[in-house]
Amino acid sequence: MAPGLSPLIEPEELFEHLNQKSCVVLDATFVLPAQNRNPLDEFKKAHIPGALFFDIDVIAAPGTDLPHMLPSAEDFATAVSHLGVGNDTEIVVYDSNQFMASARVWWMFRTFGHEKVRVLNGGLHHWSARGYPLSSELTVPVALPFSAQFNGERVKNFSAMQQISADGSATILDARPLGRFLGQDPEPRPGLRSGHIPGSQSLFFQLLLDPETRCLRTPSALCRVFEELKVTPGEPVVATCGSGVTAAIIALSLAELGYPNTPIYDGSWAEWGLPGNHTVATGTPDLAGPK
């Protein structure tokens, strides 16, 4: 993402770019098990013309029980190369489920060194509401060479999160619903404890979205959300959630405010919530949070 460029693209601008060979559109729709939907089947029935499907459960690290963890740079490069993405390609990512997982894929590309990526504001819902076309025709991509360069500053692992939780060197924002954060509601993944990382704050991702348009809230409205949490954009922040997907919506929101490098705890609660010796907090969060 070029300095000063919004991470978002509006339907009008995307429509003008659809026929450009330098632009690849990716449908990254991801759903939770309780939603009882099949994103790939939905994509085959109706998608933005020329779009390709990006599955975060397929383009992911093999050999781990944690869901859709980042793949290696080599595996990521191979996968996106087969989607017709080269190092000069402009990418637009969208979804049909409240930025799940278009924000995640935006973060993935940038973590692997590709800055020419934006997210369709409001996703497929906003595109359709503005009267732009849909298609069921499937596109066959032409592979291009792609070189990935991993940027570890945009990812936090378990040990790093233990340190941050202990020393308060960054504000930890948790995108899960408040009931799960407080430990009042069960986790959707079996075997996980309930609660949150000690010292973290709750920021349910839907608070960052306009409920009518399903677009990201305006910058002024986003600022108010962070101000209510006593979080100053630009200060150290780490985003987490259930499995590293909706955390990216926090990162995307901060990028829209001009702070594009918020790291994400990739393992998120799917890792931290596993039975073990590390501490799980429950109850009312500290609204001030660590600074």
Residue frames relative to the residue before (quaternion, step in Angstrom):
aa qw qx qy qz dx dy dz
M 1.0000 0.0000 0.0000 0.0000 0.00 0.00 0.00
A 0.3981 -0.7330 0.4978 0.2377 3.57 -0.60 1.12
P 0.6095 -0.5669 0.3975 0.3862 3.60 -1.08 0.66
G 0.8132 0.2402 -0.1941 0.4932 3.57 -0.88 0.95
L 0.6056 0.5551 -0.3617 0.4408 3.59 1.24 -0.21
S 0.4719 -0.6695 0.4913 0.2963 3.56 -0.87 0.92
P 0.4599 -0.6695 0.4996 0.3010 3.59 -1.07 0.66
L 0.6509 0.5092 -0.3020 0.4752 3.57 1.31 -0.16
I 0.1145 -0.7437 0.6506 0.1026 3.51 -1.30 0.48
E 0.3739 -0.7348 0.5252 0.2108 3.56 -0.97 0.87
P 0.6739 -0.5184 0.3308 0.4095 3.62 -1.14 0.50
E 0.6268 0.5602 -0.3477 0.4153 3.59 0.96 -0.81
E 0.6935 0.4635 -0.2824 0.4738 3.57 0.88 -0.90
L 0.6360 0.5232 -0.3403 0.4539 3.58 0.96 -0.78
F 0.6306 0.5463 -0.3446 0.4302 3.59 0.91 -0.84
E 0.6531 0.5147 -0.3115 0.4599 3.58 1.05 -0.73
H 0.7176 0.4500 -0.2431 0.4728 3.60 1.17 -0.56
L 0.4349 0.7607 -0.4348 0.2080 3.59 1.18 -0.31
N 0.7583 0.3917 -0.2150 0.4747 3.58 0.93 -0.80
Q 0.5037 0.6456 -0.4338 0.3759 3.59 1.21 0.17
K 0.4652 -0.7054 0.4655 0.2632 3.58 -0.77 1.04
S 0.6453 0.5452 -0.3227 0.4269 3.57 1.15 -0.55
C 0.6896 0.4565 -0.2605 0.4981 3.59 1.31 -0.18
V 0.0795 -0.7727 0.6292 0.0282 3.58 -0.91 0.97
V 0.1994 -0.7769 0.5908 0.0868 3.55 -0.88 1.04
L 0.1099 -0.8132 0.5714 0.0094 3.56 -0.81 1.06
D 0.2437 -0.7235 0.6297 0.1439 3.54 -0.98 0.94
A 0.0591 -0.8364 0.5444 -0.0237 3.57 -0.47 1.24
T 0.2002 0.8318 -0.5040 0.1181 3.59 1.18 0.45
F 0.0145 -0.7654 0.6416 -0.0486 3.52 -0.97 1.05
V 0.0919 -0.8041 0.5858 0.0430 3.59 -0.97 0.79
L 0.4925 -0.6223 0.5201 0.3157 3.52 -1.28 0.44
P 0.6550 -0.5460 0.3365 0.3996 3.61 -1.08 0.62
A 0.6663 0.5275 -0.3106 0.4258 3.59 0.97 -0.81
Q 0.5949 0.5870 -0.3693 0.4064 3.60 1.20 -0.33
N 0.2447 -0.8236 0.4901 0.1473 3.57 1.28 -0.26
R 0.4795 0.6248 -0.4586 0.4115 3.55 0.82 1.09
N 0.2520 -0.7371 0.6038 0.1693 3.54 -1.29 0.41
P 0.3089 -0.8049 0.4718 0.1847 3.61 -0.07 1.25
L 0.6524 0.5139 -0.3385 0.4423 3.61 0.96 -0.76
D 0.6401 0.5060 -0.3302 0.4746 3.60 0.97 -0.78
E 0.6418 0.5161 -0.3222 0.4669 3.58 0.98 -0.81
F 0.6320 0.5383 -0.3269 0.4517 3.56 1.00 -0.83
K 0.6676 0.5143 -0.3067 0.4424 3.58 0.89 -0.92
K 0.6807 0.4860 -0.2870 0.4670 3.58 1.11 -0.63
A 0.8094 -0.0812 0.1006 0.5728 3.59 0.95 -0.81
H 0.2000 0.7573 -0.5989 0.1667 3.55 -0.74 1.12
I 0.6398 -0.4755 0.4075 0.4455 3.55 -1.27 0.12
P 0.5629 -0.6358 0.3942 0.3515 3.62 -0.78 0.96
G 0.8237 0.2213 -0.1963 0.4838 3.53 -0.92 1.03
A 0.4982 0.6774 -0.4264 0.3334 3.59 1.24 -0.16
L 0.2466 -0.7295 0.6205 0.1484 3.53 -1.33 0.50
F 0.4565 -0.7038 0.4782 0.2600 3.57 -1.14 0.60
F 0.1356 -0.7723 0.6195 0.0379 3.56 -0.91 1.04
D 0.1184 -0.8136 0.5690 0.0172 3.58 -0.45 1.24
I 0.3170 -0.7819 0.5035 0.1860 3.60 -0.43 1.19
D 0.6204 0.5213 -0.3572 0.4645 3.59 1.21 -0.23
V 0.6611 0.4649 -0.2955 0.5094 3.59 1.26 -0.31
I 0.7204 0.3278 -0.2087 0.5744 3.57 0.93 -0.90
A 0.4302 0.6682 -0.4438 0.4141 3.50 0.48 1.34
A 0.6454 -0.5238 0.3884 0.3979 3.55 -1.30 0.27
P 0.3321 -0.7352 0.5517 0.2118 3.60 -0.87 0.90
G 0.7998 0.3815 -0.2121 0.4122 3.55 -1.30 0.17
T 0.6476 0.4536 -0.3477 0.5039 3.59 1.09 0.63
D 0.4476 -0.6843 0.5070 0.2725 3.56 -1.14 0.65
L 0.5658 0.5839 -0.3928 0.4297 3.59 1.24 -0.17
P 0.4876 -0.7120 0.4216 0.2784 3.60 -0.85 0.93
H 0.8904 -0.0691 0.0196 0.4495 3.51 -1.24 0.85
M 0.1322 0.7834 -0.5859 0.1595 3.57 0.70 1.09
L 0.6465 -0.5251 0.3790 0.4032 3.57 -1.19 0.52
P 0.3816 -0.6930 0.5540 0.2594 3.59 -0.98 0.78
S 0.6356 -0.4615 0.4143 0.4597 3.55 -1.29 -0.10
A 0.6500 -0.5079 0.3850 0.4139 3.56 -1.24 0.36
E 0.6459 0.5266 -0.3207 0.4501 3.58 1.00 -0.81
D 0.6830 0.4755 -0.2932 0.4706 3.60 0.88 -0.89
F 0.6255 0.5249 -0.3416 0.4653 3.59 1.03 -0.74
A 0.6580 0.5200 -0.3130 0.4457 3.57 0.89 -0.94
T 0.6511 0.5139 -0.3174 0.4597 3.59 0.95 -0.85
A 0.6796 0.5082 -0.2967 0.4380 3.57 0.89 -0.95
V 0.7300 0.4167 -0.2651 0.4724 3.60 0.77 -0.94
S 0.5425 0.5942 -0.4020 0.4370 3.58 1.17 -0.43
H 0.6855 0.4798 -0.2747 0.4737 3.56 1.00 -0.85
L 0.6283 0.4913 -0.3372 0.5002 3.59 1.30 -0.14
G 0.5774 -0.6184 0.3685 0.3852 3.57 1.25 0.20
V 0.4943 0.6450 -0.4291 0.3943 3.56 1.22 0.51
G 0.0683 -0.7689 0.6353 0.0206 3.54 -0.88 1.04
N 0.7021 -0.4816 0.3155 0.4191 3.57 -1.24 0.09
D 0.6945 0.4257 -0.2804 0.5078 3.59 1.22 -0.28
T 0.4717 0.7019 -0.4250 0.3229 3.59 1.27 -0.02
E 0.2981 -0.7014 0.6176 0.1944 3.54 -1.11 0.79
I 0.1511 -0.8190 0.5527 0.0312 3.56 -0.70 1.11
V 0.0692 -0.7423 0.6644 0.0532 3.53 -1.12 0.80
V 0.1274 -0.7930 0.5946 0.0362 3.55 -0.78 1.08
Y 0.0316 0.7847 -0.6189 0.0155 3.57 -1.03 0.76
D 0.0995 -0.7657 0.6258 0.1105 3.54 -1.35 0.04
S 0.3800 -0.7019 0.5451 0.2565 3.55 -1.32 -0.01
N 0.6825 0.4455 -0.2808 0.5068 3.56 1.11 0.71
Q 0.7289 -0.4919 0.2633 0.3968 3.55 0.50 1.26
F 0.7200 -0.4655 0.2181 0.4662 3.56 0.88 1.09
M 0.5358 0.5531 -0.4407 0.4612 3.62 1.22 0.43
A 0.6724 -0.4249 -0.6055 0.0264 1.66 -1.06 2.22
S 0.1764 0.8057 -0.5511 0.1261 3.61 0.96 0.71
A 0.6371 0.5113 -0.3373 0.4678 3.59 1.02 -0.72
R 0.6212 0.5458 -0.3309 0.4547 3.58 1.06 -0.78
V 0.6877 0.4690 -0.2906 0.4719 3.60 0.87 -0.92
W 0.5712 0.5631 -0.3634 0.4739 3.60 1.12 -0.65
W 0.6831 0.4741 -0.2753 0.4825 3.57 0.90 -0.96
M 0.6248 0.5473 -0.3457 0.4365 3.60 0.96 -0.78
F 0.6705 0.4940 -0.3119 0.4572 3.59 0.79 -0.97
R 0.6867 0.4772 -0.2955 0.4619 3.57 0.87 -0.88
T 0.6153 0.5405 -0.3434 0.4598 3.59 1.08 -0.65
F 0.7285 0.3686 -0.2257 0.5314 3.57 1.16 -0.58
G 0.7008 -0.5600 0.2426 0.3693 3.54 1.14 0.75
H 0.6031 0.5524 -0.3710 0.4399 3.60 1.22 0.08
E 0.1679 -0.8383 0.5163 0.0501 3.58 -0.33 1.28
K 0.6102 0.5689 -0.3554 0.4215 3.60 1.22 -0.35
V 0.4821 0.6396 -0.4460 0.3994 3.56 0.59 1.18
R 0.0019 0.7824 -0.6221 0.0279 3.54 -1.02 0.93
V 0.3975 -0.7048 0.5478 0.2125 3.52 -1.32 0.42
L 0.4434 -0.6777 0.5176 0.2761 3.57 -0.95 0.89
N 0.3905 -0.7383 0.5038 0.2205 3.56 -0.56 1.17
G 0.8286 0.1705 -0.1530 0.5109 3.56 -0.74 1.08
G 0.3819 -0.7830 0.4381 0.2216 3.56 1.29 -0.01
L 0.8154 -0.2539 0.1894 0.4846 3.52 -1.25 -0.50
H 0.5883 0.5778 -0.3689 0.4288 3.60 1.09 -0.65
H 0.7034 0.4546 -0.2691 0.4756 3.58 0.81 -0.99
W 0.6029 0.5584 -0.3433 0.4548 3.59 1.07 -0.76
S 0.7007 0.4615 -0.2655 0.4750 3.59 0.84 -0.98
A 0.6449 0.5376 -0.3188 0.4399 3.57 1.00 -0.85
R 0.6846 0.4571 -0.2826 0.4924 3.59 1.15 -0.56
G 0.5802 -0.6519 0.3404 0.3501 3.57 1.29 0.20
Y 0.4590 0.6849 -0.4570 0.3338 3.58 1.17 0.33
P 0.6008 -0.6515 0.3401 0.3144 3.59 -1.05 0.77
L 0.2259 -0.7141 0.6433 0.1589 3.49 -1.41 0.40
S 0.1522 -0.7909 0.5889 0.0667 3.54 -1.23 0.47
S 0.2718 -0.7287 0.5964 0.1987 3.55 -1.28 0.44
E 0.4733 0.6753 -0.4352 0.3614 3.57 1.30 0.04
L 0.2974 -0.7727 0.5389 0.1547 3.56 -0.83 1.00
T 0.3109 -0.7645 0.5467 0.1413 3.55 -0.92 1.01
V 0.2603 -0.7382 0.6018 0.1586 3.57 -1.03 0.83
P 0.2758 -0.8008 0.5044 0.1681 3.61 -0.38 1.15
V 0.3408 -0.6859 0.6005 0.2299 3.53 -1.32 0.42
A 0.4358 -0.7324 0.4597 0.2498 3.57 -0.57 1.15
L 0.0952 -0.7705 0.6294 0.0335 3.53 -1.15 0.80
P 0.5338 -0.6100 0.4538 0.3702 3.61 -1.08 0.50
F 0.0129 -0.7884 0.6143 -0.0308 3.56 -0.99 0.89
S 0.1433 -0.7798 0.6065 0.0598 3.55 -0.90 0.98
A 0.1695 -0.8035 0.5670 0.0648 3.59 -0.69 1.10
Q 0.1087 -0.7699 0.6276 0.0393 3.53 -1.06 0.88
F 0.3180 -0.7906 0.4943 0.1716 3.57 -0.34 1.25
N 0.1564 -0.7693 0.6159 0.0665 3.57 -0.96 0.99
G 0.2465 -0.8296 0.4876 0.1152 3.55 -0.06 1.31
E 0.5532 0.6197 -0.3993 0.3880 3.60 1.20 -0.30
R 0.6847 0.4819 -0.2866 0.4657 3.60 1.20 -0.37
V 0.7014 0.3880 -0.2427 0.5464 3.58 1.32 0.14
K 0.1175 -0.7610 0.6320 0.0869 3.56 -1.09 0.75
N 0.2496 -0.7591 0.5827 0.1480 3.55 -1.05 0.83
F 0.7684 -0.3890 0.2420 0.4468 3.56 -1.32 0.04
S 0.6845 0.4877 -0.3072 0.4463 3.58 0.82 -0.91
A 0.6288 0.5238 -0.3353 0.4667 3.58 1.03 -0.73
M 0.6632 0.4997 -0.3079 0.4644 3.58 1.00 -0.80
Q 0.5855 0.5549 -0.3686 0.4620 3.60 1.08 -0.61
Q 0.6737 0.4936 -0.2927 0.4656 3.57 0.93 -0.91
I 0.6668 0.5002 -0.3046 0.4609 3.59 0.91 -0.91
S 0.6335 0.5293 -0.3227 0.4630 3.57 1.01 -0.81
A 0.6987 0.4846 -0.2672 0.4535 3.56 1.01 -0.83
D 0.8148 0.2989 -0.1444 0.4752 3.58 0.84 -0.94
G 0.4077 -0.7457 0.4576 0.2614 3.61 1.24 -0.07
S 0.3035 0.7917 -0.4857 0.2126 3.60 1.14 0.55
A 0.7746 0.1119 -0.0987 0.6147 3.59 1.27 -0.16
T 0.4763 -0.6230 0.5290 0.3242 3.54 -1.24 0.42
I 0.2176 -0.7693 0.5902 0.1116 3.57 -0.80 1.03
L 0.0885 -0.8012 0.5917 0.0122 3.57 -0.61 1.16
D 0.1946 -0.8011 0.5639 0.0488 3.56 -0.74 1.17
A 0.2992 -0.8145 0.4809 0.1254 3.58 -0.53 1.23
R 0.4755 0.6806 -0.4467 0.3333 3.62 1.22 -0.02
P 0.6420 -0.4949 0.3939 0.4333 3.61 -1.22 0.28
L 0.6372 -0.5820 0.3539 0.3606 3.56 -1.09 0.75
G 0.6310 0.5549 -0.3431 0.4197 3.60 0.97 -0.79
R 0.6628 0.4734 -0.3012 0.4958 3.58 1.02 -0.73
F 0.6198 0.5494 -0.3340 0.4500 3.57 1.01 -0.80
L 0.7188 0.4466 -0.2460 0.4726 3.57 0.93 -0.92
G 0.4786 -0.6725 0.4370 0.3575 3.57 1.23 -0.29
Q 0.4808 0.6796 -0.4239 0.3568 3.57 1.27 0.32
D 0.7519 0.2903 -0.1689 0.5673 3.57 1.15 -0.63
P 0.5194 -0.6597 0.4380 0.3212 3.60 -1.00 0.74
E 0.5240 -0.6062 0.4992 0.3297 3.53 -1.27 0.45
P 0.5090 -0.6654 0.4451 0.3164 3.63 -1.00 0.71
R 0.6751 0.4434 -0.2962 0.5098 3.58 1.20 -0.42
P 0.4463 -0.7147 0.4640 0.2731 3.61 -0.69 1.01
G 0.7777 0.3787 -0.2676 0.4244 3.52 -1.21 0.61
L 0.6133 0.5534 -0.3550 0.4378 3.60 1.24 -0.08
R 0.4599 -0.6451 0.5318 0.2992 3.53 -1.15 0.64
S 0.4296 -0.6837 0.5264 0.2662 3.57 -1.29 0.29
G 0.5473 0.6079 -0.4597 0.3458 3.54 -1.13 0.67
H 0.4269 -0.6908 0.5183 0.2682 3.56 -1.19 -0.54
I 0.6404 -0.4954 0.4151 0.4149 3.54 -1.33 0.23
P 0.5123 -0.6561 0.4453 0.3298 3.63 -0.76 0.91
G 0.7961 0.2737 -0.2266 0.4899 3.56 -0.90 0.97
S 0.5793 0.5994 -0.3842 0.3968 3.61 1.22 -0.18
Q 0.3249 -0.7265 0.5762 0.1858 3.54 -1.34 0.31
S 0.4431 -0.6857 0.5119 0.2673 3.55 -1.13 0.63
L 0.1184 0.7387 -0.6592 0.0758 3.53 -1.02 0.94
F 0.2167 -0.8007 0.5492 0.1010 3.55 0.14 1.32
F 0.5165 -0.7071 0.3828 0.2944 3.56 -0.62 1.15
Q 0.6195 0.5714 -0.3615 0.3987 3.60 1.03 -0.61
L 0.5527 0.5987 -0.3944 0.4249 3.59 1.22 -0.32
L 0.6570 0.5086 -0.2992 0.4692 3.58 1.24 -0.37
L 0.6846 0.4801 -0.2593 0.4833 3.58 1.30 -0.18
D 0.4518 -0.6364 0.5498 0.2978 3.54 -1.22 0.59
P 0.4039 -0.7639 0.4382 0.2478 3.63 -0.48 1.10
E 0.6673 0.4986 -0.3094 0.4586 3.61 1.13 -0.46
T 0.7806 0.3286 -0.1795 0.5004 3.59 0.72 -1.03
R 0.3005 -0.7624 0.4927 0.2927 3.57 1.28 -0.57
C 0.4435 0.6537 -0.4706 0.3931 3.55 1.23 0.53
L 0.6025 -0.4889 0.4534 0.4387 3.53 -1.31 0.13
R 0.5440 -0.6123 0.4532 0.3518 3.58 -1.03 0.71
T 0.6287 -0.5320 0.4028 0.3994 3.56 -1.24 0.40
P 0.6606 -0.5157 0.3496 0.4189 3.61 -1.13 0.46
S 0.6573 0.5031 -0.3302 0.4538 3.60 0.92 -0.78
A 0.6586 0.4916 -0.3105 0.4777 3.59 1.02 -0.76
L 0.6192 0.5288 -0.3402 0.4704 3.59 1.05 -0.71
C 0.6269 0.5408 -0.3329 0.4513 3.57 0.98 -0.82
R 0.6521 0.5158 -0.3215 0.4532 3.58 0.97 -0.82
V 0.6159 0.5435 -0.3493 0.4508 3.58 1.02 -0.76
F 0.7010 0.4528 -0.2747 0.4775 3.58 0.85 -0.93
E 0.6174 0.5456 -0.3479 0.4473 3.59 1.06 -0.69
E 0.6338 0.5351 -0.3346 0.4472 3.59 1.01 -0.77
L 0.6903 0.4385 -0.2664 0.5102 3.57 1.19 -0.54
K 0.3976 -0.7198 0.4604 0.3344 3.56 1.34 -0.07
V 0.4305 0.6530 -0.4810 0.3962 3.53 1.08 0.87
T 0.2088 -0.7814 0.5785 0.1052 3.56 -0.74 1.05
P 0.4001 -0.7107 0.5141 0.2655 3.62 -0.53 1.07
G 0.6984 0.4085 -0.3351 0.4829 3.54 -0.90 0.98
E 0.6269 0.4743 -0.3377 0.5178 3.57 1.23 -0.40
P 0.6668 -0.5301 0.3253 0.4105 3.63 -1.12 0.50
V 0.0445 0.7794 -0.6180 0.0924 3.55 -0.81 1.13
V 0.0789 -0.7416 0.6621 0.0739 3.55 -1.18 0.67
A 0.2406 -0.7776 0.5669 0.1263 3.58 -0.92 0.92
T 0.0038 0.7782 -0.6275 0.0268 3.53 -1.08 0.84
C 0.0358 -0.7838 0.6197 0.0188 3.58 -1.28 0.23
G 0.7797 -0.2994 0.2263 0.5011 3.58 -1.01 -0.74
S 0.8186 -0.0568 0.0756 0.5666 3.58 0.93 -0.90
G 0.6862 -0.5237 0.2833 0.4179 3.59 1.11 0.62
V 0.5363 0.6252 -0.4100 0.3917 3.60 1.20 0.32
T 0.7712 0.3352 -0.2091 0.4992 3.61 0.50 -1.12
A 0.4830 0.6367 -0.4429 0.4063 3.60 1.24 -0.22
A 0.6294 0.5541 -0.3316 0.4323 3.57 1.08 -0.73
I 0.5773 0.5648 -0.3887 0.4434 3.62 1.17 -0.38
I 0.5997 0.5200 -0.3525 0.4957 3.58 1.13 -0.58
A 0.6582 0.5038 -0.3077 0.4671 3.58 0.91 -0.91
L 0.6456 0.5177 -0.3153 0.4645 3.59 0.99 -0.82
S 0.6475 0.5229 -0.3167 0.4550 3.59 0.98 -0.83
L 0.6659 0.4812 -0.3026 0.4833 3.57 0.96 -0.82
A 0.6103 0.5350 -0.3491 0.4685 3.59 1.10 -0.63
E 0.6300 0.5285 -0.3302 0.4634 3.58 1.04 -0.74
L 0.6846 0.4504 -0.2729 0.5040 3.57 1.20 -0.53
G 0.6533 -0.5553 0.3016 0.4170 3.57 1.29 0.16
Y 0.6527 0.4596 -0.3148 0.5134 3.59 1.28 0.29
P 0.0613 -0.9021 0.4271 0.0028 3.56 0.43 1.30
N 0.7057 0.5211 -0.2531 0.4078 3.61 1.18 -0.20
T 0.2330 0.7872 -0.5373 0.1933 3.59 1.05 0.66
P 0.3248 -0.7540 0.5316 0.2082 3.61 -0.70 0.98
I 0.2765 -0.7414 0.5938 0.1458 3.54 -1.28 0.52
Y 0.3837 -0.6678 0.5855 0.2532 3.52 -1.11 0.77
D 0.3361 -0.8076 0.4473 0.1863 3.55 -0.13 1.32
G 0.6912 0.4754 -0.2869 0.4625 3.60 0.93 -0.82
S 0.0930 -0.8529 0.5037 0.1011 3.55 1.22 -0.68
W 0.8136 -0.2719 0.1615 0.4879 3.60 -1.15 -0.50
A 0.5322 0.6160 -0.4113 0.4101 3.60 1.19 -0.39
E 0.7077 0.3902 -0.2400 0.5379 3.57 1.22 -0.51
W 0.7073 0.4709 -0.2792 0.4473 3.59 0.72 -1.08
G 0.7023 0.4987 -0.2683 0.4313 3.58 1.00 -0.78
L 0.4511 0.6812 -0.4620 0.3450 3.59 1.24 -0.01
P 0.5891 -0.5572 0.4255 0.4018 3.62 -1.09 0.53
G 0.3315 0.7300 -0.5408 0.2547 3.56 -0.92 0.91
N 0.6821 -0.5115 0.3508 0.3874 3.52 -1.29 -0.16
H 0.5565 0.6146 -0.4095 0.3807 3.61 1.15 -0.37
T 0.5505 -0.6762 0.4048 0.2755 3.53 -1.06 0.88
V 0.1388 -0.7402 0.6520 0.0881 3.52 -1.21 0.74
A 0.2402 -0.7729 0.5747 0.1212 3.57 -0.86 0.98
T 0.0871 -0.7709 0.6283 0.0583 3.57 -1.18 0.58
G 0.6753 0.5139 -0.3553 0.3919 3.53 -1.31 0.11
T 0.7930 -0.3371 0.2287 0.4531 3.54 -1.34 -0.22
P 0.3942 -0.7347 0.4949 0.2447 3.60 -0.77 0.97
D 0.5170 -0.5777 0.5253 0.3506 3.51 -1.35 0.34
L 0.3437 -0.7860 0.4751 0.1956 3.56 -0.31 1.26
A 0.6351 0.5177 -0.3470 0.4563 3.57 1.07 -0.55
G 0.2147 -0.8163 0.5096 0.1672 3.58 1.01 -0.77
P 0.6226 -0.5414 0.4038 0.3953 3.57 -1.25 0.24
K 0.1730 -0.7844 0.5886 0.0917 3.55 -1.04 0.71
